[in-house]
């Protein structure tokens, strides 16, 4: 397991932007899978984006593709989620999660299943219409 520290979330109006950060207390130049998930009140947790830190390869769910960008900064061991053109339906508590994997296929599987041993404490994102 690794320790993850998330930045605070925030509140914006629809169309606005927010950036979430997840500091991973590990060497993310190694083969880590870092995923972002969210959970709205009364709803199940859903995956949002993930990055395979070894190559920086990203993946997104359809509803955020083109609006959200996941990136990693190896020097600061941080994974960022830049969220643009936010919509009220993006309102949720966002969590980052990390897992050491052997290759990108394992990262995709872990993200699809939410199978991560390490989780951040969450960042609330509220988007008003």
Backbone torsions as a table, in degrees:
resi	resn	phi	psi	omega
1	UNK	NA	150.4	175.4
2	UNK	-124.2	155.6	179.6
3	UNK	-87.1	132.4	-179.5
4	UNK	-121.9	134.0	177.7
5	UNK	-124.0	120.7	-178.8
6	UNK	-97.6	151.5	173.3
7	UNK	-75.3	167.1	176.1
8	UNK	-71.1	153.7	175.2
9	UNK	-84.8	-147.9	179.3
10	UNK	-178.4	-179.7	178.7
11	UNK	-123.5	133.1	178.7
12	UNK	-140.6	164.8	172.4
13	UNK	-85.7	158.7	177.7
14	UNK	-53.8	137.8	-176.9
15	UNK	93.4	-11.7	-179.1
16	UNK	-82.1	-177.2	-176.5
17	UNK	-130.1	150.8	173.2
18	UNK	-145.0	153.1	175.4
19	UNK	-125.6	126.3	174.5
20	UNK	-105.2	143.3	177.9
21	UNK	-124.8	148.6	178.5
22	UNK	-133.0	110.5	176.8
23	UNK	-86.5	123.3	-177.7
24	UNK	-103.3	117.9	-178.9
25	UNK	-83.9	69.7	178.3
26	UNK	-165.8	169.7	179.4
27	UNK	-86.0	99.7	-176.4
28	UNK	-79.5	4.4	167.0
29	UNK	-70.7	-16.3	175.2
30	UNK	-80.1	-177.1	-173.8
31	UNK	-88.0	79.7	176.3
32	UNK	-105.0	146.7	168.9
33	UNK	-105.4	122.3	177.0
34	UNK	-120.3	123.9	-178.3
35	UNK	-118.5	153.0	170.6
36	UNK	-111.5	135.1	178.2
37	UNK	-128.8	163.3	175.6
38	UNK	-144.3	154.2	177.5
39	UNK	-141.9	120.7	177.0
40	UNK	-94.1	155.7	179.8
41	UNK	-55.1	130.2	177.4
42	UNK	78.1	3.7	-179.2
43	UNK	-120.4	161.2	176.8
44	UNK	-76.7	155.6	175.0
45	UNK	-64.4	139.9	176.6
46	UNK	-130.4	149.1	176.3
47	UNK	-72.7	152.9	-178.6
48	UNK	-124.7	-55.4	-178.5
49	UNK	-156.0	160.2	175.8
50	UNK	-149.7	157.6	177.7
51	UNK	-138.3	138.1	174.0
52	UNK	-93.5	105.4	-165.6
53	UNK	-66.4	-22.9	-177.9
54	UNK	-63.0	-39.6	-179.3
55	UNK	-113.5	-14.9	-175.7
56	UNK	82.6	10.3	-177.1
57	UNK	-68.7	124.8	-178.2
58	UNK	-100.4	166.7	170.0
59	UNK	-151.9	150.5	-175.9
60	UNK	-138.7	156.9	167.9
61	UNK	-80.2	159.2	-173.7
62	UNK	-58.7	-38.7	-172.3
63	UNK	-70.0	-14.3	179.4
64	UNK	-115.6	-8.7	179.3
65	UNK	-55.1	129.6	-179.5
66	UNK	88.0	-14.1	178.0
67	UNK	-112.0	-34.6	-179.0
68	UNK	-106.5	146.8	175.5
69	UNK	-133.4	124.8	176.1
70	UNK	-102.0	138.7	-179.4
71	UNK	-148.3	164.0	177.1
72	UNK	-130.6	147.6	176.6
73	UNK	-118.9	102.9	-176.0
74	UNK	-63.8	-36.3	-176.5
75	UNK	-62.5	-36.5	-179.8
76	UNK	-104.0	1.6	-179.8
77	UNK	55.1	46.0	-175.5
78	UNK	-123.4	140.0	172.1
79	UNK	-114.5	126.0	-176.1
80	UNK	-109.2	149.8	172.6
81	UNK	-126.2	103.3	176.9
82	UNK	-87.7	122.9	-176.3
83	UNK	-117.2	115.5	179.7
84	UNK	-114.3	162.9	179.5
85	UNK	47.3	51.5	-176.5
86	UNK	-66.9	147.6	-179.0
87	UNK	-120.9	155.9	178.8
88	UNK	-54.5	-32.2	-179.9
89	UNK	-72.9	-5.4	173.1
90	UNK	-83.4	-7.3	179.7
91	UNK	-61.3	124.0	-177.1
92	UNK	-178.7	172.1	168.4
93	UNK	-94.1	127.7	-175.5
94	UNK	-103.4	136.3	-178.9
95	UNK	-125.3	139.1	169.0
96	UNK	-101.1	154.1	-178.6
97	UNK	-145.0	151.6	-175.8
98	UNK	-139.6	149.7	179.6
99	UNK	-155.0	135.2	173.5
100	UNK	-77.5	127.0	-176.9
101	UNK	-126.9	168.1	-178.4
102	UNK	-89.9	-29.6	-179.3
103	UNK	-165.3	171.3	-170.4
104	UNK	-62.6	-30.7	178.3
105	UNK	-62.1	-38.2	177.7
106	UNK	-67.9	-31.7	177.1
107	UNK	-65.8	-45.9	-179.7
108	UNK	-61.5	-42.0	179.9
109	UNK	-65.4	-45.2	-180.0
110	UNK	-60.3	-42.2	-179.6
111	UNK	-66.1	-43.1	180.0
112	UNK	-61.9	-34.3	-176.9
113	UNK	-95.7	-8.3	-174.1
114	UNK	66.7	29.5	-173.6
115	UNK	-94.3	83.6	-179.5
116	UNK	-131.5	135.5	179.3
117	UNK	-82.0	-17.9	-174.6
118	UNK	-123.7	132.0	-177.8
119	UNK	-134.6	145.7	171.2
120	UNK	-79.8	175.2	-175.4
121	UNK	-86.6	-9.5	176.0
122	UNK	102.9	149.6	177.9
123	UNK	-135.1	123.9	-178.4
124	UNK	-80.3	129.1	175.2
125	UNK	-119.6	123.6	-179.5
126	UNK	-123.6	124.8	180.0
127	UNK	-118.1	119.8	-179.0
128	UNK	-100.1	150.1	-178.0
129	UNK	-88.8	NA	NA
